[in-house]
Amino acid sequence: MKKSYKYTLLLLILISPFSIINAQTSGLIIKSPDNKIKVNVSINDKQLKYTVSLNNDIVILSSNLGLIRDDENFAENLKLVNASPPSLVKDNYELFTGKKRLINYSANKRVVHLVNNNGKKLDIIFQVSNDGVAFRYYFPENFSKEVTVTGEVTSYHFDTTTKAFLQPIAVAKTGWESTNPSYEENYKQNIPVGTAEPTGAGWAYPALFNVLNNWVLISESSMDGTYCATRLKPASPNGEYTIGFPDQREVITKGGLLPKFKSSFYSPWRIITIGSLKTIAESTLGTDVAKPAIAFDKSFIKPGKASWSWINSKDDFIIYDEQKKYIDFAAEMKWQYCLIDADWDRKIGYEKVKELADYAASKNVGMLLWYNSAGDWNTVKYTPKNKLLTHDSRNEEFTRLKAMGIKGIKIDFFGGDGQSVIQYYIDILNDAAQQGLMVNFHGATLPRGWQRTYPNLVTTEAIKGFEMITFNQSDADVESNHCAMLPFTRNAFDPMDFTPMNLYKIQTPVIRKTSSAFELALSVIFLSGIQHFAESPEGMSHVPDYVKSFLQELPVRWDDVKFIDGYPGKLVVIARRSGNKWYIAGINGENSTKKVKVNLDTFNKKNATFISDGVEPLTFSQEAKQLIGNVPREIEMKPNGGFVIVLE
């Protein structure tokens, strides 16, 4: 009996996941449910390290883990105490805005328990799903005084043969009226890892990497206002990218930059999506680990399509008659909303806007209004300004808007990622939720999964959008390439207010280089809870009735997604389902003719309607077909062209 007990005890010691000796020599392992993704955590040269592999191919080389506080160092000399046994995490949730309406998440979880030289505790929570890795830091202890996280050493180390697709961050307090950063730079594409970021401010999330035959997308999720938003540092020696904090100027006046806390504390999730481009395009990891929706009455949240005068007629036409015309335009197109942009309070006034809102309501159109977020941290003169800076002033303004029948607000010019700015976003979302208002952030940070936690956040700019194409010929010249990047990067997880789809001509001296069918396809490819379209009533008068019908019937919410074909900056073909219909859209990101094969029979539908580019510029072609036989369809796209297909 004693002998059997000794053998059992020895066996438990040898296989136990709690063994410090085993953890510090061979590492702790966390695997995905399908066993294809593996994370190995270990101590190496007195530093906490991790590697990530997919199908036994290393995609993240040995990389650093750890944080630095103003009172303690958790970046070196850590000891692995033990780790929780693997457990399966499951979650089911619904999104108002995203690739899918109903989402199922499954991941294996382990918590790694560590102490530093002073015996202070740090936990790292890992969740590994079939499409990637998520981890976050947790301090389980309370403190006698407030402590500050002054640095994070988390890194992502790639083999030097890896290619990167990255967006630089603009330097704080630069640009028009000192409004930067606002996540509105062009992507550097297919560059060698280790290439220095040109502004010195860092690389924005999501950051995309091509590692041999695999793809990796890095971002973060679940910011609750206690942490600053982060980025990748501008230097990446030997292909190793390290998390960086914002510029010290990226704060609300007298507000904080860095994370501070007194009690137990969670960092945001660091997320690494891993797999093929299909994995990237279909993954929901950015919302899977976001906090569940806060409690409030969500009946007012109604995704939709919107008309919008400013993108065509700019500042001088934020006037009563022009806005009434765009309300009529929205009603004709059966779109749900009309947005009135900056300076409406001075050029139209609250009383006349109330009159417009009543007129819109009579036509089943909801009214949206623009606001300037800023206090004194930038020099933007547009109004309404200084209305949203405090809880009391927000509630007063939001109450007034609800009485006017306003459905949502577009808030612009935040200009920062510091902790105080992140808290400001969240305070706005909370107050707007309680008052029944939808929110659109512009001149803003990447939302990082907020649309799950705060479903009244229907969209966010955080992209060089169509407005820049109306300003600059150089941006119009690269529109197709830029748009073909976004499903794999900026729009991979979070709603994006690109304001797409100019079908005829830009109403400025700029000449659009994309085809009309390319522009139409963006209405399906780009995801936004409210899609603000960059077309005017005059432009739509040149469009055939079948295109108008397509836009009138286009769904405002998607149930499922399928990636068909694509490559960042070159090509995108994606299918989205709403109810019993599938919508397939393709865009050509290059100035050369392309042919793509799409097996329509796999969608199990009988009828297909094709809309593509016509023979002449700025025209369309339509063709209806019955689907017979399991034969892939070859579709030709013109240079900078596109198509849409409706299957039913």
C-alpha positions as CSV (number, residue, x, y, z in Angstrom):
1,M,0.0,0.0,0.0
2,K,2.8,2.4,0.9
3,K,4.7,1.5,-2.2
4,S,1.7,2.1,-4.4
5,Y,1.2,5.5,-2.8
6,K,4.8,6.5,-3.4
7,Y,4.6,5.5,-7.1
8,T,1.4,7.5,-7.5
9,L,2.9,10.6,-5.8
10,L,6.0,10.4,-8.0
11,L,3.8,10.1,-11.1
12,L,1.8,13.2,-10.1
13,I,4.9,15.2,-9.6
14,L,6.3,14.3,-12.9
15,I,3.2,15.2,-14.9
16,S,1.8,18.0,-12.8
17,P,1.2,21.4,-14.6
18,F,1.9,23.0,-11.2
19,S,5.5,21.8,-11.2
20,I,7.9,24.9,-10.9
21,I,10.8,22.8,-12.2
22,N,8.9,21.6,-15.3
23,A,7.5,25.1,-16.0
24,Q,10.9,26.8,-15.9
25,T,12.7,24.3,-18.0
26,S,10.4,22.9,-20.7
27,G,7.6,25.5,-20.4
28,L,3.9,25.6,-19.8
29,I,1.7,24.7,-22.8
30,I,-1.7,26.1,-23.8
31,K,-3.3,24.6,-26.8
32,S,-6.3,25.5,-28.9
33,P,-9.3,23.2,-28.8
34,D,-8.3,21.7,-32.2
35,N,-4.7,21.3,-31.0
36,K,-3.3,23.3,-34.0
37,I,-2.3,26.4,-32.1
38,K,0.2,26.1,-29.2
39,V,1.6,28.7,-26.8
40,N,4.7,27.8,-24.8
41,V,5.5,30.0,-21.7
42,S,8.8,29.7,-20.0
43,I,11.6,31.6,-18.2
44,N,14.7,32.3,-20.4
45,D,17.7,34.4,-19.2
46,K,15.6,35.6,-16.2
47,Q,12.9,36.9,-18.5
48,L,9.4,35.5,-19.0
49,K,9.0,34.4,-22.6
50,Y,6.4,32.8,-24.9
51,T,6.3,31.3,-28.4
52,V,3.3,30.6,-30.6
53,S,3.1,27.9,-33.2
54,L,0.5,26.8,-35.8
55,N,0.6,23.2,-37.0
56,N,4.1,23.0,-35.4
57,D,5.3,25.9,-37.5
58,I,6.6,28.7,-35.2
59,V,4.8,32.0,-36.1
60,I,5.8,34.0,-33.0
61,L,9.5,33.4,-32.0
62,S,10.6,33.7,-28.4
63,S,9.0,37.0,-27.2
64,N,8.8,39.0,-24.0
65,L,6.0,39.2,-21.4
66,G,5.8,41.5,-18.5
67,L,4.9,45.0,-17.1
68,I,6.7,47.6,-15.1
69,R,5.0,49.6,-12.3
70,D,6.3,52.6,-10.6
71,D,6.7,50.5,-7.4
72,E,7.6,47.1,-8.7
73,N,9.3,45.4,-11.8
74,F,7.4,42.6,-13.4
75,A,9.5,42.5,-16.5
76,E,12.5,40.5,-15.3
77,N,13.5,38.1,-12.5
78,L,10.0,36.6,-12.4
79,K,9.4,33.1,-11.0
80,L,6.8,30.8,-12.4
81,V,4.9,29.5,-9.3
82,N,2.3,27.3,-10.9
83,A,-0.5,27.4,-13.5
84,S,-4.1,26.4,-13.5
85,P,-5.0,23.3,-15.3
86,P,-6.5,23.8,-18.8
87,S,-10.2,24.6,-18.8
88,L,-12.6,25.1,-21.7
89,V,-14.1,28.6,-22.0
90,K,-17.3,29.0,-24.0
91,D,-19.3,32.1,-24.8
92,N,-22.3,32.9,-27.0
93,Y,-23.2,36.5,-27.8
94,E,-25.0,38.7,-30.3
95,L,-23.7,41.7,-32.2
96,F,-25.6,44.6,-33.7
97,T,-22.6,45.5,-35.8
98,G,-20.2,43.0,-37.2
99,K,-19.5,40.1,-39.6
100,K,-22.0,37.9,-37.8
101,R,-25.1,38.4,-35.7
102,L,-24.8,35.3,-33.4
103,I,-21.3,34.3,-32.4
104,N,-20.0,31.2,-30.6
105,Y,-16.5,31.4,-29.0
106,S,-14.6,28.5,-27.6
107,A,-11.0,28.5,-26.1
108,N,-8.7,26.7,-23.8
109,K,-7.7,28.8,-20.8
110,R,-4.8,28.7,-18.4
111,V,-3.7,31.2,-15.8
112,V,0.0,31.5,-15.2
113,H,0.8,32.6,-11.6
114,L,4.1,34.4,-11.1
115,V,6.0,36.4,-8.4
116,N,8.8,38.9,-8.8
117,N,11.9,39.2,-6.6
118,N,9.9,40.9,-3.8
119,G,7.3,38.2,-3.8
120,K,4.7,40.4,-5.5
121,K,2.1,38.6,-7.6
122,L,1.3,38.8,-11.3
123,D,-1.0,36.5,-13.2
124,I,-1.2,36.1,-17.0
125,I,-4.4,34.7,-18.3
126,F,-4.2,32.9,-21.7
127,Q,-7.1,31.9,-23.8
128,V,-6.3,30.0,-27.0
129,S,-9.0,29.5,-29.6
130,N,-8.9,27.8,-33.0
131,D,-8.3,31.2,-34.6
132,G,-5.8,32.7,-32.3
133,V,-4.3,33.6,-28.9
134,A,-5.5,36.1,-26.3
135,F,-3.7,37.0,-23.1
136,R,-4.0,39.7,-20.4
137,Y,-2.2,40.7,-17.2
138,Y,-3.8,40.6,-13.8
139,F,-2.6,42.0,-10.5
140,P,-4.6,40.0,-7.8
141,E,-3.6,42.2,-4.8
142,N,-4.9,45.4,-3.4
143,F,-2.5,48.3,-2.6
144,S,-2.1,50.8,0.1
145,K,-1.6,53.6,-2.4
146,E,-2.2,54.2,-6.1
147,V,0.2,52.5,-8.4
148,T,1.0,53.3,-12.1
149,V,1.9,51.0,-15.0
150,T,4.9,52.9,-16.5
151,G,5.8,50.4,-19.2
152,E,4.9,47.1,-20.9
153,V,7.6,44.8,-22.4
154,T,5.1,42.5,-24.3
155,S,6.7,41.8,-27.7
156,Y,5.9,39.9,-30.9
157,H,9.1,38.5,-32.5
158,F,9.0,37.4,-36.1
159,D,11.4,35.7,-38.4
160,T,13.3,38.2,-40.5
161,T,11.7,36.8,-43.7
162,T,8.3,37.9,-42.5
163,K,6.5,40.7,-44.4
164,A,4.4,43.3,-42.7
165,F,1.3,45.4,-43.5
166,L,1.2,48.3,-41.1
167,Q,-0.3,51.8,-40.6
168,P,1.9,54.5,-39.1
169,I,0.5,56.6,-36.3
170,A,0.5,60.4,-36.9
171,V,2.5,62.5,-34.4
172,A,0.4,64.0,-31.6
173,K,-0.7,67.6,-32.0
174,T,0.3,67.8,-35.7
175,G,-2.0,68.0,-38.7
176,W,-5.0,70.2,-39.3
177,E,-5.9,72.2,-36.2
178,S,-3.6,69.9,-34.1
179,T,-6.1,67.1,-34.3
180,N,-3.6,64.1,-34.7
181,P,-3.4,61.3,-34.0
182,S,-6.5,60.0,-35.7
183,Y,-5.5,56.7,-37.3
184,E,-5.8,58.2,-40.8
185,E,-2.5,57.2,-42.5
186,N,-1.8,55.1,-45.6
187,Y,-0.6,51.5,-45.0
188,K,2.9,50.4,-45.6
189,Q,2.4,47.2,-47.5
190,N,4.5,44.0,-47.7
191,I,7.5,45.7,-46.0
192,P,10.3,43.7,-44.3
193,V,9.8,43.3,-40.6
194,G,12.3,45.6,-38.8
195,T,11.4,48.5,-41.1
196,A,11.4,51.7,-39.0
197,E,8.0,53.5,-38.7
198,P,8.5,56.8,-40.4
199,T,6.7,59.3,-38.0
200,G,8.4,58.0,-34.9
201,A,5.0,57.6,-33.2
202,G,4.5,53.9,-33.7
203,W,2.4,51.4,-35.7
204,A,-1.4,51.3,-35.2
205,Y,-3.5,48.2,-34.6
206,P,-4.5,45.9,-36.2
207,A,-1.0,45.0,-37.5
208,L,-0.9,42.3,-40.2
209,F,2.1,40.0,-40.8
210,N,2.7,37.3,-43.4
211,V,4.8,34.5,-41.8
212,L,5.7,32.0,-44.5
213,N,2.4,30.5,-45.4
214,N,0.6,31.8,-42.4
215,W,-0.9,35.2,-41.5
216,V,-0.9,36.9,-38.1
217,L,-3.1,39.9,-37.0
218,I,-2.2,41.7,-33.8
219,S,-4.5,44.0,-31.9
220,E,-6.0,44.6,-28.4
221,S,-9.5,44.4,-26.9
222,S,-11.6,45.2,-23.9
223,M,-10.4,48.7,-22.8
224,D,-12.5,49.8,-19.8
225,G,-10.9,53.2,-19.2
226,T,-8.3,52.2,-16.6
227,Y,-5.6,51.5,-19.3
228,C,-4.3,53.7,-22.1
229,A,-4.7,52.4,-25.7
230,T,-1.4,51.0,-26.9
231,R,0.4,50.6,-30.2
232,L,3.6,48.9,-31.6
233,K,6.8,50.9,-31.0
234,P,8.4,52.5,-34.2
235,A,11.6,50.4,-34.0
236,S,11.4,46.6,-34.4
237,P,15.0,45.4,-34.2
238,N,15.5,41.9,-35.8
239,G,11.8,41.7,-36.4
240,E,10.7,42.1,-32.8
241,Y,7.8,44.5,-32.2
242,T,7.2,45.8,-28.7
243,I,4.1,47.4,-27.2
244,G,4.3,51.1,-26.8
245,F,2.4,53.7,-24.8
246,P,0.9,57.0,-26.3
247,D,2.7,60.3,-26.5
248,Q,2.5,62.3,-23.3
249,R,0.5,64.9,-25.2
250,E,-2.3,62.5,-25.9
251,V,-4.4,63.4,-22.9
252,I,-7.4,65.5,-21.9
253,T,-6.2,68.7,-20.3
254,K,-5.1,67.8,-16.7
255,G,-6.0,64.2,-17.4
256,G,-3.9,61.1,-17.0
257,L,-1.8,59.3,-19.6
258,L,-0.9,56.0,-18.0
259,P,-2.9,53.2,-16.2
260,K,-3.3,53.9,-12.5
261,F,-5.1,51.7,-9.9
262,K,-5.3,50.8,-6.2
263,S,-7.1,47.5,-6.3
264,S,-6.8,44.3,-8.3
265,F,-6.4,45.1,-11.9
266,Y,-6.8,43.6,-15.4
267,S,-5.0,44.9,-18.5
268,P,-6.7,44.9,-21.9
269,W,-6.4,41.6,-23.9
270,R,-3.5,41.3,-26.3
271,I,-4.9,39.3,-29.3
272,I,-3.1,37.4,-32.0
273,T,-5.2,36.0,-34.8
274,I,-3.4,33.2,-36.6
275,G,-4.1,31.2,-39.8
276,S,-4.9,31.9,-43.4
277,L,-6.4,35.1,-44.9
278,K,-9.7,33.3,-44.6
279,T,-9.1,33.0,-40.9
280,I,-8.3,36.7,-40.6
281,A,-11.4,37.8,-42.7
282,E,-13.8,35.6,-40.8
283,S,-12.4,35.8,-37.3
284,T,-14.3,37.5,-34.5
285,L,-11.5,37.3,-31.9
286,G,-11.6,41.1,-31.4
287,T,-15.0,40.9,-29.9
288,D,-14.8,37.4,-28.5
289,V,-12.8,38.6,-25.5
290,A,-14.4,42.0,-25.2
291,K,-16.6,42.5,-22.2
292,P,-20.3,41.6,-22.6
293,A,-22.8,44.4,-23.2
294,I,-23.6,46.7,-20.4
295,A,-27.1,46.7,-19.1
296,F,-29.5,49.2,-20.7
297,D,-32.6,49.2,-22.9
298,K,-31.2,48.4,-26.4
299,S,-34.5,48.8,-28.3
300,F,-33.3,52.2,-29.8
301,I,-30.2,50.6,-31.5
302,K,-31.2,50.2,-35.2
303,P,-28.4,49.7,-37.7
304,G,-29.0,51.4,-41.0
305,K,-27.9,53.4,-44.1
306,A,-27.6,57.1,-44.2
307,S,-27.5,60.0,-46.6
308,W,-25.0,62.8,-45.8
309,S,-24.5,66.1,-47.6
310,W,-21.1,67.1,-46.3
311,I,-19.1,64.6,-48.2
312,N,-20.3,66.2,-51.4
313,S,-21.1,69.8,-50.7
314,K,-18.9,70.5,-47.6
315,D,-19.2,73.2,-45.0
316,D,-21.1,75.9,-47.0
317,F,-24.1,73.7,-47.4
318,I,-24.9,72.8,-43.8
319,I,-28.1,74.8,-44.4
320,Y,-31.8,74.0,-44.0
321,D,-32.7,73.5,-47.6
322,E,-29.7,71.3,-48.4
323,Q,-30.5,69.1,-45.4
324,K,-34.1,68.8,-46.3
325,K,-33.0,67.7,-49.8
326,Y,-30.9,64.9,-48.2
327,I,-33.7,63.8,-46.0
328,D,-35.8,63.4,-49.1
329,F,-32.9,61.5,-50.7
330,A,-32.8,59.1,-47.8
331,A,-36.5,58.6,-47.9
332,E,-36.4,57.9,-51.7
333,M,-33.6,55.3,-51.2
334,K,-35.4,53.8,-48.2
335,W,-32.4,54.5,-46.1
336,Q,-32.9,54.8,-42.3
337,Y,-30.9,58.0,-41.5
338,C,-29.7,61.4,-42.5
339,L,-26.6,63.0,-40.9
340,I,-26.2,66.8,-40.5
341,D,-22.6,67.7,-40.0
342,A,-20.6,70.4,-38.4
343,D,-21.8,73.9,-37.5
344,W,-25.5,72.9,-37.7
345,D,-26.2,74.8,-34.5
346,R,-25.0,78.1,-36.0
347,K,-26.1,77.7,-39.6
348,I,-29.5,76.1,-38.9
349,G,-30.1,76.3,-35.2
350,Y,-31.7,73.9,-32.7
351,E,-35.3,75.0,-33.4
352,K,-35.0,74.5,-37.2
353,V,-33.1,71.2,-36.7
354,K,-36.1,70.1,-34.6
355,E,-38.3,71.0,-37.5
356,L,-36.0,69.0,-39.8
357,A,-36.1,66.0,-37.4
358,D,-39.9,66.1,-37.4
359,Y,-40.0,66.3,-41.2
360,A,-37.6,63.4,-41.4
361,A,-39.7,61.3,-39.0
362,S,-42.7,61.9,-41.2
363,K,-40.7,60.1,-43.9
364,N,-39.4,57.3,-41.7
365,V,-35.9,58.8,-41.6
366,G,-34.0,59.3,-38.4
367,M,-31.8,62.3,-37.8
368,L,-28.1,62.2,-36.7
369,L,-26.1,65.3,-35.5
370,W,-22.4,66.1,-35.5
371,Y,-20.5,67.3,-32.3
372,N,-17.0,68.6,-31.6
373,S,-15.6,66.5,-28.8
374,A,-12.8,68.8,-27.9
375,G,-12.2,71.2,-25.0
376,D,-8.9,73.0,-25.3
377,W,-6.7,70.1,-26.5
378,N,-7.0,71.1,-30.1
379,T,-7.9,74.3,-32.0
380,V,-10.9,73.1,-34.1
381,K,-13.5,75.9,-34.3
382,Y,-16.5,73.8,-35.5
383,T,-19.5,73.7,-33.2
384,P,-21.4,72.5,-31.2
385,K,-18.3,72.4,-28.9
386,N,-17.7,72.1,-25.2
387,K,-21.1,70.4,-24.8
388,L,-19.9,66.9,-23.9
389,L,-17.0,67.5,-21.5
390,T,-18.7,66.5,-18.3
391,H,-21.4,64.1,-17.2
392,D,-23.8,66.9,-16.3
393,S,-23.3,68.8,-19.6
394,R,-23.6,65.6,-21.6
395,N,-26.9,64.6,-19.9
396,E,-28.3,68.1,-20.4
397,E,-27.4,68.0,-24.1
398,F,-28.5,64.4,-24.6
399,T,-31.8,65.1,-22.9
400,R,-32.4,68.0,-25.3
401,L,-31.5,65.9,-28.3
402,K,-34.0,63.1,-27.3
403,A,-36.7,65.7,-27.0
404,M,-35.9,66.9,-30.5
405,G,-36.3,63.3,-31.9
406,I,-32.5,62.9,-32.6
407,K,-31.5,59.2,-33.0
408,G,-27.7,59.5,-32.8
409,I,-24.6,61.6,-32.6
410,K,-21.3,61.8,-34.5
411,I,-18.5,63.1,-32.3
412,D,-15.2,64.3,-33.8
413,F,-11.6,65.3,-33.1
414,F,-10.6,63.3,-30.0
415,G,-6.9,63.3,-30.8
416,G,-5.3,60.9,-28.3
417,D,-4.9,57.4,-26.8
418,G,-4.0,58.4,-23.2
419,Q,-6.0,56.9,-20.3
420,S,-8.0,60.0,-19.7
421,V,-9.1,60.1,-23.4
422,I,-10.1,56.5,-23.3
423,Q,-12.1,57.1,-20.2
424,Y,-13.8,60.1,-22.0
425,Y,-14.9,57.8,-24.8
426,I,-16.4,55.4,-22.3
427,D,-18.1,58.1,-20.3
428,I,-19.8,59.3,-23.5
429,L,-20.9,55.8,-24.5
430,N,-22.3,55.2,-21.1
431,D,-24.3,58.4,-20.9
432,A,-25.5,58.1,-24.5
433,A,-26.7,54.5,-23.8
434,Q,-28.7,55.7,-20.8
435,Q,-30.3,58.5,-22.9
436,G,-31.0,56.2,-25.9
437,L,-28.6,57.7,-28.4
438,M,-26.4,55.8,-30.9
439,V,-22.8,57.0,-31.2
440,N,-20.3,57.4,-34.1
441,F,-16.8,58.5,-33.2
442,H,-14.7,60.4,-35.7
443,G,-11.2,61.7,-35.6
444,A,-10.9,58.8,-33.1
445,T,-9.1,55.8,-31.9
446,L,-9.6,52.2,-33.0
447,P,-12.6,51.0,-31.0
448,R,-11.0,47.7,-30.0
449,G,-14.2,45.6,-29.5
450,W,-16.3,48.4,-27.8
451,Q,-19.2,47.6,-30.2
452,R,-19.9,44.5,-28.1
453,T,-19.6,46.1,-24.7
454,Y,-21.4,49.3,-25.8
455,P,-23.8,48.2,-28.6
456,N,-24.9,51.8,-29.1
457,L,-21.4,52.4,-30.7
458,V,-22.5,51.8,-34.2
459,T,-19.3,52.9,-36.0
460,T,-16.0,54.7,-35.8
461,E,-13.8,56.4,-38.4
462,A,-10.2,55.6,-37.4
463,I,-9.3,55.3,-41.1
464,K,-8.2,57.4,-44.0
465,G,-11.7,57.5,-45.4
466,F,-13.5,58.7,-48.5
467,E,-13.3,62.4,-47.4
468,M,-9.6,62.3,-48.1
469,I,-10.3,61.0,-51.6
470,T,-12.5,64.1,-52.2
471,F,-9.7,66.4,-51.0
472,N,-6.6,64.9,-52.7
473,Q,-5.9,63.4,-56.1
474,S,-3.0,61.5,-54.6
475,D,-5.4,59.7,-52.3
476,A,-7.9,59.1,-55.1
477,D,-5.2,57.5,-57.2
478,V,-4.6,54.8,-54.6
479,E,-8.2,54.3,-53.4
480,S,-8.5,50.7,-54.8
481,N,-5.3,49.5,-53.2
482,H,-6.2,51.2,-49.9
483,C,-9.7,49.7,-49.8
484,A,-8.4,46.2,-50.6
485,M,-6.3,46.4,-47.5
486,L,-9.1,47.1,-45.0
487,P,-11.0,43.8,-44.6
488,F,-7.7,42.3,-43.5
489,T,-6.7,45.1,-41.1
490,R,-8.7,48.0,-39.9
491,N,-12.2,46.5,-40.6
492,A,-11.2,43.0,-39.5
493,F,-13.0,43.3,-36.1
494,D,-14.3,46.8,-35.6
495,P,-17.0,48.8,-37.5
496,M,-15.4,51.4,-39.8
497,D,-17.0,54.7,-41.0
498,F,-15.1,54.9,-44.3
499,T,-18.2,56.6,-45.8
500,P,-18.0,54.6,-49.0
501,M,-19.7,54.4,-52.3
502,N,-19.6,57.3,-54.7
503,L,-21.2,55.9,-57.8
504,Y,-21.0,58.7,-60.3
505,K,-18.5,61.6,-59.8
506,I,-16.9,63.3,-56.9
507,Q,-18.2,66.9,-56.7
508,T,-14.8,68.4,-56.4
509,P,-11.9,68.7,-59.0
510,V,-10.6,65.3,-57.9
511,I,-11.1,62.5,-60.4
512,R,-12.1,59.1,-58.9
513,K,-10.0,56.3,-60.3
514,T,-12.2,53.3,-59.2
515,S,-15.1,52.0,-61.2
516,S,-18.7,52.4,-60.3
517,A,-19.1,48.7,-59.6
518,F,-16.0,48.9,-57.3
519,E,-17.8,51.6,-55.3
520,L,-21.0,49.6,-55.2
521,A,-19.2,46.6,-53.9
522,L,-17.9,48.6,-50.9
523,S,-21.4,48.8,-49.6
524,V,-21.2,45.0,-48.9
525,I,-17.4,44.6,-48.2
526,F,-17.1,47.4,-45.5
527,L,-18.8,46.9,-42.1
528,S,-20.4,49.8,-40.3
529,G,-23.5,49.8,-38.0
530,I,-24.6,52.9,-39.9
531,Q,-23.2,53.1,-43.4
532,H,-22.9,56.8,-44.5
533,F,-22.9,56.8,-48.3
534,A,-20.8,59.2,-50.3
535,E,-23.3,59.8,-53.0
536,S,-25.6,62.8,-53.7
537,P,-29.1,62.9,-55.1
538,E,-27.6,64.3,-58.3
539,G,-25.2,61.5,-58.6
540,M,-27.8,58.9,-57.9
541,S,-29.9,60.3,-60.8
542,H,-27.3,58.8,-63.2
543,V,-27.6,55.3,-61.7
544,P,-29.8,52.6,-63.3
545,D,-32.9,51.6,-61.4
546,Y,-31.6,48.1,-60.7
547,V,-28.7,49.6,-58.7
548,K,-31.1,51.8,-56.8
549,S,-33.2,48.8,-56.0
550,F,-30.0,46.9,-54.8
551,L,-29.2,49.8,-52.4
552,Q,-32.8,50.1,-51.2
553,E,-32.9,46.4,-50.3
554,L,-29.4,46.1,-49.1
555,P,-29.4,44.6,-45.6
556,V,-28.2,46.7,-42.6
557,R,-27.1,43.7,-40.5
558,W,-25.3,40.5,-41.4
559,D,-25.8,37.0,-40.2
560,D,-22.7,35.2,-41.6
561,V,-19.5,35.7,-43.6
562,K,-17.5,33.6,-46.1
563,F,-14.1,34.6,-47.4
564,I,-13.7,33.6,-51.1
565,D,-10.5,35.1,-52.4
566,G,-8.1,38.0,-51.8
567,Y,-4.8,39.4,-50.9
568,P,-4.1,42.6,-48.9
569,G,-4.1,45.6,-51.2
570,K,-4.6,43.5,-54.4
571,L,-8.0,41.7,-54.3
572,V,-11.0,41.1,-52.0
573,V,-14.0,38.7,-52.6
574,I,-16.3,38.2,-49.6
575,A,-19.8,36.8,-49.2
576,R,-22.2,38.0,-46.5
577,R,-25.5,36.5,-45.6
578,S,-28.6,38.2,-44.4
579,G,-31.6,35.9,-43.8
580,N,-31.9,33.6,-46.8
581,K,-29.9,35.8,-49.2
582,W,-26.2,35.8,-49.9
583,Y,-24.4,38.9,-51.1
584,I,-21.0,38.4,-52.8
585,A,-18.8,41.4,-53.5
586,G,-15.5,41.7,-55.1
587,I,-13.0,44.6,-55.7
588,N,-9.8,44.7,-57.7
589,G,-7.1,46.7,-55.9
590,E,-4.8,47.0,-58.9
591,N,-4.8,48.7,-62.2
592,S,-4.9,45.5,-64.3
593,T,-7.7,43.2,-65.3
594,K,-8.3,40.1,-63.1
595,K,-10.3,37.0,-63.2
596,V,-11.6,35.2,-60.1
597,K,-13.4,31.9,-59.8
598,V,-16.4,31.8,-57.5
599,N,-18.3,28.5,-57.0
600,L,-21.8,29.8,-56.5
601,D,-23.3,26.3,-56.2
602,T,-21.8,25.9,-52.7
603,F,-24.3,28.5,-51.5
604,N,-27.2,26.2,-52.4
605,K,-29.2,28.9,-54.1
606,K,-31.2,28.8,-57.4
607,N,-30.9,32.3,-58.8
608,A,-28.1,34.8,-59.1
609,T,-28.1,38.5,-60.1
610,F,-24.8,39.9,-61.2
611,I,-24.1,43.7,-61.2
612,S,-20.7,44.6,-62.7
613,D,-19.0,47.4,-64.7
614,G,-20.5,48.4,-68.0
615,V,-18.6,48.9,-71.2
616,E,-18.4,52.7,-70.8
617,P,-16.9,54.4,-67.7
618,L,-19.3,55.2,-64.9
619,T,-21.8,52.6,-66.1
620,F,-23.1,49.3,-64.9
621,S,-24.2,46.0,-66.4
622,Q,-26.7,43.5,-64.9
623,E,-27.3,39.9,-65.7
624,A,-29.6,37.3,-64.1
625,K,-28.8,33.6,-64.2
626,Q,-30.2,30.3,-62.9
627,L,-27.6,28.2,-61.2
628,I,-27.4,24.8,-62.7
629,G,-24.5,22.4,-62.2
630,N,-21.5,22.5,-59.9
631,V,-19.3,24.7,-62.1
632,P,-17.2,27.6,-60.7
633,R,-18.0,30.9,-62.3
634,E,-15.1,32.9,-63.7
635,I,-15.7,36.6,-63.1
636,E,-13.6,39.2,-64.8
637,M,-13.0,42.5,-63.0
638,K,-11.8,45.6,-64.8
639,P,-8.8,47.5,-63.5
640,N,-9.8,49.1,-60.2
641,G,-13.2,47.5,-60.8
642,G,-15.6,45.3,-58.9
643,F,-18.9,43.4,-58.8
644,V,-21.7,42.3,-56.6
645,I,-23.8,39.1,-56.8
646,V,-27.2,38.5,-55.0
647,L,-28.0,34.8,-54.5
648,E,-31.5,33.7,-53.6
